Amino acid sequence: DLAFVQYEGIDISTFSITNSITLSLGGHATTRRQLLQFEEFLNTGGLFESVSFPLANIVRESNIDFTMEGTLKADAGL
């Protein structure tokens, strides 16, 4: 389920899957709090083994362009 693409305050502009297990996302977050909540949602949502992003993503308080990577679970069904 890719409903996370519509997460509040998060706009996804790039999305790619490599090796059938590594997902890369890029986009824009309205605030740092929304970005951190989005990361937590991805980490606890059951689709990913892990999600990470560079600390540079959270230096700003608002208007954040971000990148992140995640490792899909084997049974994610993508």
C-alpha positions in Angstrom: 0.0 0.0 0.0 1.6 3.3 -1.1 -0.8 5.6 0.7 2.1 7.2 2.5 2.7 9.3 -0.7 -0.2 11.5 0.6 1.1 12.0 4.1 0.3 15.4 5.5 2.9 18.1 4.9 5.0 15.8 2.7 5.2 16.0 -1.1 7.1 13.2 -2.9 8.9 14.3 -6.1 11.2 11.3 -6.7 10.6 7.7 -6.1 12.7 4.7 -7.2 13.1 1.1 -6.3 16.4 -0.7 -7.1 17.3 -4.3 -6.6 13.6 -4.9 -5.7 14.4 -4.0 -2.1 15.9 -0.5 -1.9 13.5 2.4 -2.1 14.8 6.0 -2.6 12.5 9.0 -2.0 13.0 12.6 -2.4 10.6 15.5 -1.8 9.6 18.4 0.3 8.4 18.7 3.9 6.6 21.7 5.3 8.1 21.3 8.7 10.8 19.2 10.5 8.2 17.7 12.7 6.2 16.5 9.7 9.3 15.0 8.2 10.2 13.2 11.4 6.7 11.9 11.8 6.8 10.6 8.2 10.1 8.8 8.9 8.5 7.2 12.0 5.4 6.2 10.0 7.6 4.5 7.4 9.7 2.7 10.0 6.7 1.4 11.9 4.2 0.9 9.0 5.2 -2.7 8.2 6.5 -2.1 4.6 10.1 -1.4 5.5 12.9 -3.2 7.4 14.5 0.3 7.9 14.3 3.9 6.7 17.1 6.4 7.0 18.0 9.9 5.9 20.9 12.3 6.2 21.0 14.5 9.2 21.2 17.4 6.8 17.5 16.8 6.2 16.5 18.0 9.7 18.8 21.1 10.1 16.0 23.4 8.9 12.8 24.0 10.9 10.6 24.4 7.8 10.6 24.3 4.0 12.8 21.2 3.8 13.9 19.4 0.7 14.7 15.9 1.7 16.0 12.5 0.5 15.7 9.2 2.3 16.3 5.5 1.6 14.5 2.4 2.9 14.9 -1.3 2.7 11.7 -3.0 1.8 10.6 -6.1 3.7 10.8 -9.3 1.7 7.0 -9.8 2.1 6.1 -6.1 1.1 4.5 -7.3 -2.1 5.9 -4.6 -4.4 
